[in-house]
Amino acid sequence: MTIESSGAISLGTTAGTNRSISGELGGTQPHALSEYYRDGSYSDGISISASSTSIPTGSWNGFTYTDEIKFSDFYGVAAPETGNLSNTWFTSLGPLPPFSWANESYTSTTNPQVGANVAFQNDQTNDRIAMRYSTFNSGSPQTFSYAYISYTGYATETFRAKCQYSVTAGGFNSSNAENPSSFSPASNTYANISTSSYSPQWQWIAEATSSATTCTLSASSGTSASDDRPYWTVANSTETDTVSGPESTFSGTTTYGASVSLSATYGTQQGPAGPGICIHEDMLVSTQYGEQSIHDIKEASPKIWAWNNETSTRELVNLLGIIIVNHDNLYTVNNLKLTEDHPVYLKDYTVASVTPSKTLENYEIDAAQLTVGDEMMKEDGTLETITSIEVLSGEHVTYTLKTELNNFYANNYLVDSEI
């Protein structure tokens, strides 16, 4: 059904006419009339008279529409609008990568490597584009951070992303630079965003492979339109509505990010990575899709169940970061495997750990001593009495998550984030 390009237009409850606007043109986007039309009135009770030629401003589902919708805007429409009626495809974004995102220097006697990576995924379930970014080196834990760009009513749209960059390799090992990696799209070239994996991805790596050499990747820090600093842009399928970053700039305005500065030096070994409060990789995390492995979460970034102590309720919150690292200082507390300094929550939201002195030393958290007989908070709202605390020998892959409430459920126990 296509609405005619002139003449009177009215609200209609059924499809099939070319003089009425019906729920067929609806959906969940802000301008959808199915959100306004409820037997002749707003769902919030504001009446729309039969003689009206427009729909006034209003609020629904937490979104405030500040522009009047004129029926004449629907002339010739045959499907949901993507132009001025929707105001913008994108409704919110953040938190975004810091300016220090792509800066890393590492020295080692064992083929030092440093890199930076950014990738996108269309999370249709939550109406958002997820962005995963990471700066890494071969001597530190693997870390990932996440940001989200929300949209309204376009879950089936094919979104696109691009990165504009001009990065220069240098040093005495420049031939070992991935600038960018082979799977990365060319500069300023859009690629479709996957709905099932983090793709497309842009990655730069510098590696030094022989004694007394350095491999670098860098970009200038100018401010002109030809600036070398990489920036990313997300767009709809026709590339008419865009959001650029890493700052919160909408409507296609070009906004530059931090300069890339990666340096790998073959030389005196730096100290090992610092301590990390972590949970054993076998411990499943409670997510919007049920219990999931940390390795699955890294690739899908679902919302995470956490505890809001102010409201005394569980909440689904955004995943903000992941650290994955090997550790050899683990304990088993009932059915929970964790490092000695990782805080858990006891009755009355009391923070405790196996070795409180380590928790205080490493993270400045004043934790109580975890002992047999304490009661740990569980996801179902119950408390479980600790019956055993035992050393878990060997080195193990461990992880921790950062959420908006700084906690999450591992194997159904409430534990702290502390990233």
N, C-alpha and C positions, 0 to 999 in steps of 0.2 A: 504494500500500500504506500503510495506517495501522495503527500499533501500538495494540493494545487498551489501555483505560484502567485495567486492573487485572490481577492475576495475574502469573505468572512470565514473565520476558523473558530470552532468551539471545542470545549472539552467533551470527550465521548467515553462511554464505558465499554464499547465494543470496537473491535478492529474492522477494517474493511471499507471504511468511507474515506473519501478524499477531502472532506471538510471538517474532520474532527481529529483531535490529538488524544490518543488512547494510551493505555498501559503498554501497548505494543512498542511504544517509543520509550519505555521506561528502563528498568534495570536499577542499579543502585548508584549511578552517577548523580552529582548534585542537581542537575537540571531535569532529572527524570520526573515526569508528571505522575507516575505511579506513586511517588513519594508525597505528592501534594493532594492528589485527587482521591478523596474517600467519600463517595456519595455526595459530591458537590462541595466538599470542604477540605481544608487542610486536616492532616491526621492530628494536628495539635489544636483543632477546633476553630481556626480562622476561616470564615466563610469566603467563598469565591462566588460572586453573583453570576447569574446566567448571561448577563450582558457584558461581563468583563472582557477586556481585550488583552489583559496581561495578568501575571501572577506576581504579587508583591514579594518583598524580601522576607526571609524567614530562617528558622533554625531547625535542624533535624539531625539525629544521630551524632550530636556533638559538632556538627559543621554549620556555620552561619553563612548563608548566601546573601551577599550585600547588594547585588544588582537585580533590578526588576527583570522578569522574563516576559517578553512581549510575544504574543501569539504569532505576530508577523515574522518573528525570527525562525518559525518553523516552515515557512514557505518552501515547497519543494523537497522537504525532508522525507526520506524513506527509511531511515535507520537512526539510532542514537547519534546525537550531534557530538562533534569533537572540537568545535571552534569556540566562539565567544560564550556560548551558553554554558559550557563546562568550566568557564573561568580559567582553569588550568588543569592539565592532566594530573599534575603532581600536587599533593596537598600538604606534605610535610617531609622533612628529612633531618637526619642527624642521629647521634653525634657524628661528626665528620672527621676525616683523618687530620691529625695535627700537622703543623708545618714541618716537624722533624720526622715525618713519616719515612722518607727515603734517604736517610742519612745513617751510614754505618761504616765503621772502620774496625778491622780485626787483624791481629798478627799472630802467627803460629808457625811451628816447624813442621806441621803436617798439612800440606796443601790447603792453606786458608782460603775460605770462600765466603763471600758476602753477597747479598741480593735483596731485591725489593719486588713485590708482587701485588697486583690488584686485579680482582675479578668480580664478575656480576652474575646474579641469578634472579630470575623472575619467580618470586614466592607467591604464586597465585592464590594459595589458601588464605594468606594474610593480606592480600592486596598491597604488595610492596615489592620494590626492587631491593634485593640484599646486596651489599657491597662488602667483600672480604679483602682486607689488605694486610700486608705483613712485610717487615724488614727483618732480615735474618742473617746469621753467620754460622759457620760450621762448628763453633765452640759453645753455642748457647742453646737454651731450650727452643723448641719450635713454638712460635706464638702466632696467633691470628686475632685480628680485631674486626668488628663488624659495624656497619652503618646501614641505615634503611631509608629509602625514598618511597613514601606512601603514595598511592593513587586511589581513585574512587571510581569503581564501576567498569574497569577495563581489564579484568582478570584474563580475558581471552585474547587481548591485544598482543601482537608481536612487538615487543620493545627492542630497542637497539642501543648500543653503546660504542663509544669511540674514545681514543686517547690521542692527543696531539703531543708529540715529543721530538726533541732533537738532543740526543745524549752522545757524548764523545768519550771514546775509550782511550786510555793512556797508560803511562807507566812503562815498566820493562817487560810486561807480560800481556800487552794489550790483545794479543791474538787469542788469549783464553777468555776474553769477555763475551758474554751473550748479550747482544745489544740491538734488539731485545732477543729473548729466546725464540726458537723457531716456530712455536705455536702462537706467538703474539701477532695480532693483526697489524698491518702497516699503519704508520702515523696518520692521524686524521681520517681514518677509514672506519665507517660503521660496520658492526657485526651484530647479528641477532643474538639476543640474550636468551640463554637456555632456561627452560622451566624445570630441569631435572639435575643440573650440575652447575658448577661455577665456570661459566664460559660466556663470553670470551675472557681471556686472561692476558695481562701484560706483565712481563717479568724481565728484569735485568740482573745479571750475575757477573761478578768479577772474581777471578780465581788466580792465585799465584802458585806455580807448580815447581819452581826450582829455587835454590838457595839465593838469598840476597836480591830477590826480585819483588816488584810491586805491580799489581794490576788495578787500575782505577776506571771508574765510570763517573762522569760529571756533566752538569749542565750549568749554564750561566744563570745569573740572578737579575737580569734586566727586567724592565717593566713594559716594553713596547709590545705591539701586536705580534712581532716575530720572536718574542721571548722563547728561550729554549726549554723552560721548565715545563714538564708534562702536566696536563690537566685532562680530566675526564668529562664526558658529556653523555647523558642518558636522554633518549628521545623516543617518541612514539614511532609507529611504523613508517609514517610519511615524513618524519623528521621535522614536523612543524611546531611541535611543542617539546621543549627541552629543558633540562636542568643541568647546570655545570658546577664544578667544584674544584677543590674541596670546600670552599666557602659556601654559604647558603644563598646562592644566586640562582634565581629562576628565570624562565622565559628566554633561554638561549644566550644570555649574556656570558661572554667568555671570562672565566676567572681562573687565574693561574695558581698552581700549588707550590709546594716547597721544591727547592732545587734538589736534583738527584746528586748524591755524593757518596759513592761506594768505593772502598779501598781495602784490598786484601794484600797483606805483606808477608812474605816468607822470611821469618826471623825469629827473634826471641819469643818464646811462648808466653802468651798472656795467661793470667790466672783463670781458673775454671769459672764457669757460670755460677752465679750466686745461688743460694738455697731457694727452694720453691715449696710452697705448701701444696701438697698434691694428694690425689685419690688414685688408687690402683685402677688400671684400665678396665678391669673386669667389672667394676662397679657401674651399674647402669644409671643413667640420669632420667628423671621424670620430665617428659616433654608433652606438648600438646598432642603428640601422636602415641603416647604411652612411653614405656621405658626404652631408651635407646643407648647404644654404645657411643662413646665419645668420638670414635672415628666416623660414625654415621652423622653425628651432629656437626662435625667440622665441615662436612660437605653439604649439609642441608640447612643449617642454622635455624631450626624451629624455635618457637617460643618455649620458654623454660618455666616449669612450676617452681615458685619460690614462696617464702613466708613473709607476709607483711605484719610486723610485730605491732604497728600502730593500730591496725584494724583487726588484728588477730584472725586473719584469713589467709588462705593460699591465693596466689595470683599468678596468672600467666604473664611473663615479662619478657622483654627482648634480651637476647644473648648479645653481649658486648665484647667478649674476648675469650680466648682459649690459650692455655699453655700446656704443651705436652713435653715431658722430660723424663729421663731415667733417674731413679733414686734407689738407694740401698738402705734407707733408714725407716722402713715400714713396720707397722704393727697391725695385728688383727684384733679389733674390738667387737666382740660378738660376731656379726656377719659383715662388718665394715673394715675394709683394708685402706689404711691411710698412713701418711708420714707422721713422724712423732710430733711435728710442730703444727700440724693442720688442725684448726679449731673445729669442734662440733658444738651443737647446741643441746644443753640439758634442760630439764624442767625450769620453767620461768625464764626461758631464753638466756640462760647462763652459758657463757663461753668457756670451754674447757679443752685441754689437749693432753696428750700423753706426757710431753715434756714442756711444761709452761715456760721454763727459762729460755728454751730455744724459740718459742713463739714470741716472747718479749724481745729477745735479742735480734731476731730476724725481721720482725714485723711491727714491733712496738705495740703489741696487743697483750694486755694483761689478762691472761687466761687462768682459770682454776685448774687444779690437778684432777685429771680424769682417773677415777678409781672404780673398782668393782663395787657395785651397789648403787652407783649413780644411775639416773634415768635419762635416756636420750629421747629427744623429740622425733616423732615419726610422721610420715606424710598423712596417714589416716587420722591424725589428731591424738593418737595414743602415746604413751610413754613406754619405753622398753628398758628394763633393768639390765645394766651391764653385769654379765656373769663371768667374762674372761677378757684379759688383755694380754696378748702374746706377741713376741717378736716374730716378724715374717722375714726369714733369711733370704739373701740374694738380692740382685738388682732387678728392678721391675719398671715397666713403662707406667708412668703416672700422668695425671692431668689435673687441672682445675679450671673452673669457668668463672667469668665475671658476668653478673646479671645486674639488672637495674635495682634490685633489692640486696645485692651483695651476698646472696646465699642461694643454695639450690639443694635438691634432694638426690643423694647418691645411695643407691640400694635401699631407698625409702627412708634414709636418715637425713636430717637437716644438717648441712655442713656449711661452713663459711666459704666465700669466694676468695677474697684477699688477693686480687691482682692489682 
